[in-house]
Amino acid sequence: MAASCTAAIRLRAGAPGGTHTQSSQEARTPFGVQSVSTGTRYADLSVPLPMLTGVESLPLVFSSGWASGVNAYLVVLVLGIADRINGFEQIPDVLGRWDVLTLAGFLYAMEFVADKIPYIDSSWDAISTAIRPTAGAVIGVLLAGDASSLDQAVLGAVGGGTALLSHLVKASSRLAINSSPEPVSNVLASITEDLAVLGVVAFAIQSPRAAAGVAGVLLAVGLVVVFLVARLVRRGWRRWKRRDRLAYS
């Protein structure tokens, strides 16, 4: 006699680490109905959240883009070390590689010194005009993760564009400071910028949307201040160019 089978699935909660699902089949045979177990499966609900993708990464990309325009190497260090210590899913593992962290640390040490010397800081800013926006764009693409090509392009543009704007604000403010060069204001400005980058990026890892709001306010205020002190910026530019010509003559 052919056997007819009906499937019944029972779901039982309370298994360690998630839900316990057991499947069985009731087979009708000449000797009566018998239950045959087909195996046990556990659904693990304790796995970490997946990496943010697409528009979900936009706040973190914006914050890191603003910070990259001020000090790109410090951004890489903060993100990489955070990933090393806590394994944040939203941070790409490549930023936590030892070779990346070593190179970023070396370049940050160079910037830490150069950024505090009058006129040298403006020369360093000139060199970084291509580096900082590029770093912001690359970090934006990395944070996009497995998103579509369009999302990666958008996030790369947001990171690079924001980094370019904040870089222009930083470079212009340094030219304004160098219009009356003395080392104290340069040192204070550099330390303040580093603390702002450290604070915004660390905050963005935990609360991306709130940190993006803070970065947006800082960017807007910086642009307004640069507009208001444009005359000092032009004076600092002329003095920097004059000093640059004397150095090469």
URTA-V909789 format. One record per residue. N is the residue number from 1. RES is the residue in one small letter. PSI is psi in radians with two decimals (999 if undefined). OMEGA is omega in radians with two decimals (* if undefined). Layout:
n,res,psi,omega
N,RES,PSI,OMEGA
N,RES,PSI,OMEGA
//
This chain:
n,res,psi,omega
1,m,2.37,3.14
2,a,2.45,-3.11
3,a,2.40,3.07
4,s,2.36,-3.02
5,c,2.45,2.99
6,t,2.43,-3.07
7,a,2.40,3.08
8,a,2.32,-3.11
9,i,2.21,3.14
10,r,2.33,-3.13
11,l,2.14,-3.08
12,r,2.24,-3.11
13,a,2.87,3.03
14,g,0.05,3.10
15,a,2.62,-3.12
16,p,2.31,3.05
17,g,0.07,3.12
18,g,-2.59,-3.08
19,t,2.52,-3.11
20,h,2.15,-3.13
21,t,2.19,3.13
22,q,2.31,3.11
23,s,2.44,3.08
24,s,2.79,3.10
25,q,2.42,3.06
26,e,1.98,-3.09
27,a,2.19,3.10
28,r,2.01,-3.07
29,t,3.01,3.08
30,p,-0.31,-3.10
31,f,0.14,3.14
32,g,-3.01,-3.13
33,v,2.21,3.13
34,q,2.50,3.13
35,s,2.25,-3.13
36,v,2.07,3.14
37,s,2.40,3.14
38,t,0.09,3.06
39,g,2.92,-3.11
40,t,2.45,-3.13
41,r,2.42,3.11
42,y,2.35,3.06
43,a,1.96,-3.06
44,d,2.01,3.13
45,l,0.06,-3.08
46,s,0.19,-3.14
47,v,2.62,-3.14
48,p,2.74,3.12
49,l,2.55,3.13
50,p,2.84,3.11
51,m,2.43,3.10
52,l,2.47,3.13
53,t,2.79,3.04
54,g,-2.41,-3.06
55,v,-0.34,3.10
56,e,-0.47,-3.12
57,s,-0.10,-3.01
58,l,-0.81,3.13
59,p,-0.75,3.13
60,l,-0.65,3.10
61,v,-0.74,3.14
62,f,-0.81,-3.14
63,s,-0.81,-3.14
64,s,-0.52,3.07
65,g,-0.80,3.08
66,w,-0.80,-3.11
67,a,-0.62,3.13
68,s,-0.57,3.11
69,g,-0.35,3.11
70,v,-0.82,3.14
71,n,1.59,-3.04
72,a,-0.64,-3.08
73,y,-0.64,3.11
74,l,-0.60,3.09
75,v,-0.81,3.12
76,v,-0.73,3.14
77,l,-0.81,-3.10
78,v,-0.82,3.13
79,l,-0.77,-3.11
80,g,-0.77,3.14
81,i,-0.69,3.10
82,a,-0.70,3.12
83,d,-0.64,3.12
84,r,-0.71,-3.04
85,i,-0.80,-3.00
86,n,-0.18,3.12
87,g,0.81,3.14
88,f,2.29,-3.09
89,e,-0.48,-3.09
90,q,-0.14,3.14
91,i,2.19,3.14
92,p,2.43,-3.10
93,d,-0.45,-3.10
94,v,-0.52,3.14
95,l,-0.32,3.13
96,g,0.07,3.10
97,r,2.54,-3.08
98,w,-0.64,-3.14
99,d,-0.65,3.10
100,v,-0.78,-3.14
101,l,-0.66,3.13
102,t,-0.82,3.13
103,l,-0.76,3.13
104,a,-0.68,3.12
105,g,-0.70,3.12
106,f,-0.80,-3.14
107,l,-0.61,3.09
108,y,-0.65,3.10
109,a,-0.70,3.09
110,m,-0.78,-3.14
111,e,-0.59,-3.14
112,f,-0.66,3.14
113,v,-0.89,-3.07
114,a,-0.55,-3.04
115,d,-0.13,-3.06
116,k,0.08,-3.11
117,i,2.17,-3.13
118,p,2.44,-3.13
119,y,-0.71,3.05
120,i,-0.64,3.13
121,d,-0.66,3.12
122,s,-0.64,3.07
123,s,-0.69,3.10
124,w,-0.68,3.10
125,d,-0.68,3.13
126,a,-0.74,3.10
127,i,-0.62,-3.05
128,s,-0.01,-3.10
129,t,-0.64,3.10
130,a,-0.49,-3.03
131,i,-0.85,-3.03
132,r,-0.84,3.09
133,p,-0.63,3.10
134,t,-0.74,3.10
135,a,-0.73,3.11
136,g,-0.70,3.12
137,a,-0.76,-3.13
138,v,-0.77,3.12
139,i,-0.66,3.09
140,g,-0.76,3.12
141,v,-0.72,3.13
142,l,-0.69,3.13
143,l,-0.38,3.10
144,a,-0.40,3.07
145,g,-2.22,-3.08
146,d,0.41,-3.14
147,a,2.97,3.13
148,s,2.88,-3.13
149,s,-0.64,3.13
150,l,-0.77,3.11
151,d,-0.71,3.11
152,q,-0.71,3.13
153,a,-0.73,-3.14
154,v,-0.81,-3.13
155,l,-0.61,3.06
156,g,-0.70,3.12
157,a,-0.68,3.11
158,v,-0.83,3.14
159,g,-0.79,-3.13
160,g,-0.73,-3.14
161,g,-0.75,3.11
162,t,-0.71,3.11
163,a,-0.68,3.12
164,l,-0.77,-3.14
165,l,-0.81,-3.13
166,s,-0.55,3.06
167,h,-0.75,3.11
168,l,-0.65,3.09
169,v,-0.81,-3.14
170,k,-0.86,-3.11
171,a,-0.71,-3.14
172,s,-0.71,3.13
173,s,-0.61,3.10
174,r,-0.65,3.06
175,l,-0.68,3.11
176,a,-0.73,3.11
177,i,-0.67,-3.11
178,n,-0.10,3.04
179,s,-0.38,3.01
180,s,1.32,-2.94
181,p,2.23,2.95
182,e,2.47,-2.91
183,p,-0.45,-3.02
184,v,-0.81,-3.10
185,s,-0.62,3.11
186,n,-0.75,3.14
187,v,-0.79,3.14
188,l,-0.74,3.13
189,a,-0.75,-3.12
190,s,-0.79,-3.14
191,i,-0.72,3.11
192,t,-0.75,3.12
193,e,-0.77,-3.14
194,d,-0.72,3.13
195,l,-0.66,3.12
196,a,-0.76,3.12
197,v,-0.82,3.14
198,l,-0.81,-3.10
199,g,-0.79,-3.09
200,v,-0.78,-3.10
201,v,-0.77,3.11
202,a,-0.69,3.10
203,f,-0.65,-3.11
204,a,-0.53,3.12
205,i,-0.65,-3.11
206,q,-0.72,-3.08
207,s,1.40,-3.03
208,p,-0.74,-3.07
209,r,-0.76,3.12
210,a,-0.72,3.12
211,a,-0.64,3.09
212,a,-0.65,3.06
213,g,-0.74,3.11
214,v,-0.79,3.13
215,a,-0.67,3.11
216,g,-0.72,3.11
217,v,-0.78,3.13
218,l,-0.70,3.13
219,l,-0.78,-3.13
220,a,-0.78,3.12
221,v,-0.73,3.12
222,g,-0.74,3.12
223,l,-0.71,3.12
224,v,-0.77,-3.13
225,v,-0.74,3.12
226,v,-0.69,3.10
227,f,-0.70,-3.10
228,l,-0.51,-3.10
229,v,0.51,-3.08
230,a,-0.62,-3.13
231,r,-0.71,3.09
232,l,-0.61,3.10
233,v,-0.77,3.13
234,r,-0.68,3.12
235,r,-0.76,3.10
236,g,-0.63,3.10
237,w,-0.77,-3.13
238,r,-0.72,-3.13
239,r,-0.67,3.12
240,w,-0.74,3.13
241,k,-0.68,3.12
242,r,-0.75,3.13
243,r,-0.63,3.13
244,d,-0.72,3.11
245,r,-0.69,3.13
246,l,-0.59,-3.13
247,a,-0.55,-3.11
248,y,-0.05,-3.13
249,s,999,*
//
